[in-house]
Amino acid sequence: MKVAVMGVAGRMGQELVRAAHAAGCGIVGGVEREGSPVIGSDIGLVSGLPPLGVPVTSDAIDVISRCDGILDFTTPKATVEFAGLAANARAVHVIGTTGLSAEDEAQIAAAARHAPIIKAGNMSLGVNLLVALARRVAEALDEDFDIEIVEMHHRDKVDAPSGTALMLGAAAAEGRGIDLGKRAVRARDGHTGPRQRGDIGFATLRGGSVVGDHRVIFAGAGERVELVHVAGDRSIFARGAVKALQWGYGKAPGLYSMSDVLGL
């Protein structure tokens, strides 16, 4: 596959380049914002690899027109723009961007009518297995078991709760047959009163260099079930994203998830 990486100089961008290169993909482009100091630099050198003979550019239109698929862990605004460009080019678009608004999601869904998009708040195999387990446990245990989701990330993460935490919440809500938008509790402060039966709570921690810790707690009277995933290396997300890109190559237009990729 001919692959391009969006946000190529960022931490995840560099991981994506290394993972795509290791998987044997042909890296034909890397995009950074206009004015970035790495514009014109070799993508391989930017990512800690030998030179690949491909310079970093800010011209997303040109890069996307020349590739089979793009890997995108950038920002909501950029991702929506890339979705439109990838749709026009009929290129596979793998989205790991988090913090997307309802309007962003709608625009991405519209783009998916023209090209395959694989989107997930987390691309790792372990996390997507955790999502499937959270759905199943929530279905098996009734509202006598309160659901709380705790996540921790590095100090520089800008959105909260994390995309993965929201994936877990959505899976638990689906298992319970409830609307997460109506039952999610994202903050508690002051005299909140007793916990409401059936709510799904979120707690967000930030600090240090934590890659990503997620815990789904089912707390009943006298017993507690916990599902835990600890990410120790960002490369797990990059490898999952490349797997998704390869899976999406040749697929019909549509909006897919990692559950589709992994057959969960």
C-alpha positions as CSV (number, residue, x, y, z in Angstrom):
1,M,0.0,0.0,0.0
2,K,1.0,3.6,-0.6
3,V,0.5,5.3,2.8
4,A,0.7,8.9,4.1
5,V,0.9,10.0,7.7
6,M,-0.9,13.1,8.9
7,G,0.8,15.1,11.7
8,V,4.0,13.2,10.9
9,A,6.2,15.1,13.4
10,G,4.1,14.4,16.5
11,R,4.7,11.6,18.9
12,M,2.0,9.4,17.3
13,G,2.9,10.5,13.8
14,Q,6.4,9.2,14.3
15,E,5.1,6.0,15.8
16,L,2.8,5.6,12.7
17,V,5.7,6.1,10.3
18,R,7.8,3.4,12.1
19,A,4.9,1.0,12.3
20,A,3.9,1.4,8.6
21,H,7.6,1.0,7.6
22,A,7.9,-2.1,9.6
23,A,4.8,-3.5,8.0
24,G,6.2,-3.1,4.6
25,C,4.0,-0.2,3.5
26,G,5.3,2.3,1.0
27,I,5.3,5.7,2.7
28,V,4.7,8.3,0.0
29,G,4.0,11.3,2.1
30,G,3.9,13.0,5.5
31,V,1.9,16.1,6.3
32,E,2.6,18.8,8.9
33,R,1.0,22.2,9.5
34,E,2.2,25.1,7.4
35,G,5.2,26.8,9.0
36,S,6.4,23.6,10.9
37,P,10.2,23.5,11.2
38,V,10.3,20.0,9.8
39,I,8.8,20.9,6.4
40,G,11.2,19.7,3.8
41,S,12.9,17.2,6.2
42,D,13.1,13.6,5.3
43,I,10.2,11.6,6.9
44,G,12.5,8.8,7.9
45,L,14.9,11.1,9.7
46,V,12.1,12.9,11.5
47,S,10.8,9.5,12.7
48,G,14.1,8.0,13.8
49,L,14.5,5.8,10.7
50,P,17.1,5.9,7.9
51,P,16.2,8.4,5.1
52,L,13.2,7.3,3.1
53,G,13.6,9.9,0.3
54,V,10.2,11.5,1.1
55,P,10.1,15.1,2.4
56,V,7.5,16.4,4.9
57,T,5.1,18.8,3.3
58,S,2.1,20.9,4.3
59,D,0.3,20.1,1.0
60,A,-2.3,17.6,2.1
61,I,-4.2,17.7,-1.1
62,D,-1.2,16.6,-3.1
63,V,-0.1,13.9,-0.7
64,I,-3.6,12.3,-0.3
65,S,-4.1,12.3,-4.1
66,R,-1.1,10.0,-4.4
67,C,-1.8,7.4,-1.7
68,D,-4.0,4.4,-1.1
69,G,-4.6,5.3,2.6
70,I,-3.8,7.8,5.3
71,L,-3.1,7.4,9.0
72,D,-4.5,10.3,11.0
73,F,-4.0,11.0,14.8
74,T,-4.2,14.8,14.6
75,T,-6.8,17.3,15.7
76,P,-10.6,17.4,15.1
77,K,-10.4,20.3,12.7
78,A,-7.6,18.7,10.7
79,T,-9.3,15.3,10.7
80,V,-12.5,16.6,9.2
81,E,-10.6,18.3,6.4
82,F,-8.6,15.1,5.7
83,A,-11.8,13.1,5.7
84,G,-13.1,15.2,2.8
85,L,-9.9,15.0,0.9
86,A,-9.6,11.2,1.4
87,A,-13.2,10.7,0.3
88,N,-12.5,12.6,-2.9
89,A,-9.4,10.5,-3.5
90,R,-11.3,7.3,-2.5
91,A,-8.4,6.6,-0.1
92,V,-8.8,4.6,3.1
93,H,-8.8,6.9,6.2
94,V,-7.8,5.5,9.6
95,I,-8.8,8.0,12.3
96,G,-7.4,7.8,15.8
97,T,-8.2,11.5,16.6
98,T,-10.1,12.1,19.8
99,G,-12.2,15.0,21.0
100,L,-14.5,15.0,18.0
101,S,-17.7,17.0,18.3
102,A,-21.1,15.8,17.1
103,E,-20.7,18.1,14.1
104,D,-17.3,16.6,13.3
105,E,-18.7,13.1,13.6
106,A,-21.5,14.0,11.1
107,Q,-19.0,15.3,8.6
108,I,-16.9,12.2,8.9
109,A,-19.9,10.0,8.5
110,A,-20.8,11.9,5.3
111,A,-17.3,11.4,4.0
112,A,-17.6,7.6,4.7
113,R,-20.3,7.4,2.0
114,H,-17.5,7.8,-0.6
115,A,-14.5,5.9,0.9
116,P,-13.8,3.5,3.8
117,I,-13.1,5.1,7.1
118,I,-11.9,3.1,10.2
119,K,-12.4,5.2,13.3
120,A,-11.7,4.3,16.9
121,G,-10.9,6.2,20.1
122,N,-8.2,3.5,20.6
123,M,-6.6,1.2,18.0
124,S,-5.0,-1.4,20.3
125,L,-6.1,-5.0,20.3
126,G,-6.2,-5.2,24.1
127,V,-8.4,-2.1,24.5
128,N,-10.8,-3.3,21.8
129,L,-11.1,-6.6,23.6
130,L,-11.7,-4.6,26.8
131,V,-14.5,-2.7,25.1
132,A,-16.2,-6.0,24.1
133,L,-15.8,-7.3,27.6
134,A,-17.3,-4.1,29.1
135,R,-20.3,-4.5,26.9
136,R,-20.8,-8.1,27.9
137,V,-20.3,-7.6,31.6
138,A,-22.7,-4.6,31.6
139,E,-25.3,-6.8,29.9
140,A,-24.8,-9.6,32.4
141,L,-24.9,-7.5,35.6
142,D,-28.0,-5.4,36.2
143,E,-28.2,-1.9,37.8
144,D,-27.4,-3.3,41.2
145,F,-23.9,-2.9,39.9
146,D,-22.8,0.7,39.5
147,I,-20.5,1.4,36.5
148,E,-17.5,3.8,36.9
149,I,-14.8,4.4,34.3
150,V,-11.4,5.7,35.5
151,E,-8.7,6.8,33.0
152,M,-5.2,8.3,33.3
153,H,-3.0,9.9,30.7
154,H,0.1,12.0,30.4
155,R,0.0,15.7,31.4
156,D,-0.1,17.0,27.8
157,K,-3.3,15.3,26.8
158,V,-5.9,18.0,25.9
159,D,-9.2,16.2,25.9
160,A,-11.1,14.6,28.7
161,P,-12.5,12.0,29.2
162,S,-10.3,10.2,26.8
163,G,-11.7,8.7,23.6
164,T,-11.0,5.3,25.0
165,A,-13.0,6.0,28.2
166,L,-15.9,7.2,26.0
167,M,-15.7,4.0,23.9
168,L,-15.9,2.0,27.1
169,G,-18.8,4.0,28.4
170,A,-20.7,3.6,25.1
171,A,-20.1,-0.1,25.2
172,A,-21.3,-0.4,28.8
173,A,-24.4,1.7,28.0
174,E,-25.1,-0.5,25.0
175,G,-24.9,-3.5,27.2
176,R,-27.4,-2.0,29.6
177,G,-29.6,-0.7,26.8
178,I,-29.4,2.9,27.9
179,D,-28.4,6.3,26.4
180,L,-24.9,7.2,27.5
181,G,-25.6,10.9,26.7
182,K,-28.4,10.9,29.3
183,R,-26.7,8.8,31.9
184,A,-23.0,9.8,31.9
185,V,-21.7,11.7,34.9
186,R,-18.4,13.3,33.9
187,A,-17.7,15.4,37.1
188,R,-18.5,15.4,40.7
189,D,-17.8,18.3,43.0
190,G,-19.3,19.5,46.3
191,H,-22.5,18.2,47.8
192,T,-23.7,16.0,44.9
193,G,-26.2,13.9,46.8
194,P,-26.3,10.1,46.5
195,R,-25.3,8.3,43.3
196,Q,-28.2,7.8,40.9
197,R,-29.0,4.2,40.0
198,G,-28.0,3.4,36.5
199,D,-25.6,6.3,35.9
200,I,-22.2,5.7,34.3
201,G,-19.5,7.7,36.0
202,F,-16.2,9.0,34.6
203,A,-13.1,10.0,36.5
204,T,-10.2,11.6,34.6
205,L,-6.6,11.7,35.9
206,R,-3.6,13.5,34.2
207,G,0.0,13.4,35.1
208,G,3.6,12.6,34.1
209,S,4.2,10.5,31.0
210,V,1.4,7.9,31.4
211,V,0.6,6.5,28.0
212,G,-2.9,5.3,28.9
213,D,-4.5,3.4,31.8
214,H,-8.2,2.5,31.7
215,R,-10.3,0.7,34.3
216,V,-14.0,-0.2,34.2
217,I,-15.5,-0.9,37.6
218,F,-18.7,-2.7,38.3
219,A,-19.4,-2.1,41.9
220,G,-22.1,-4.0,43.7
221,A,-23.1,-4.6,47.3
222,G,-20.2,-6.5,48.9
223,E,-18.4,-7.3,45.6
224,R,-16.7,-5.5,42.7
225,V,-15.6,-6.6,39.2
226,E,-12.9,-4.6,37.5
227,L,-11.6,-4.7,33.9
228,V,-8.2,-3.1,33.4
229,H,-6.0,-2.2,30.5
230,V,-2.6,-0.6,30.9
231,A,-0.7,0.8,27.8
232,G,3.0,0.9,28.3
233,D,4.0,1.9,24.8
234,R,2.4,4.1,22.1
235,S,3.5,1.6,19.4
236,I,0.5,-0.6,20.2
237,F,-1.8,2.1,18.9
238,A,0.3,2.6,15.7
239,R,0.5,-1.1,15.0
240,G,-3.3,-1.4,15.4
241,A,-3.8,1.6,13.1
242,V,-1.6,0.0,10.4
243,K,-3.5,-3.3,10.7
244,A,-6.8,-1.3,10.3
245,L,-5.4,0.5,7.2
246,Q,-4.4,-2.8,5.6
247,W,-7.8,-4.3,6.5
248,G,-9.6,-1.4,4.9
249,Y,-7.8,-1.5,1.6
250,G,-10.3,-2.6,-1.0
251,K,-13.3,-2.4,1.3
252,A,-16.5,-0.7,0.2
253,P,-17.2,2.9,1.4
254,G,-18.5,3.0,5.0
255,L,-17.7,3.9,8.6
256,Y,-16.0,1.0,10.3
257,S,-14.5,0.4,13.8
258,M,-11.7,-1.7,15.2
259,S,-14.4,-4.2,16.2
260,D,-14.9,-4.8,12.5
261,V,-11.2,-5.0,11.8
262,L,-10.7,-7.6,14.6
263,G,-14.0,-9.5,14.1
264,L,-15.1,-8.8,17.7
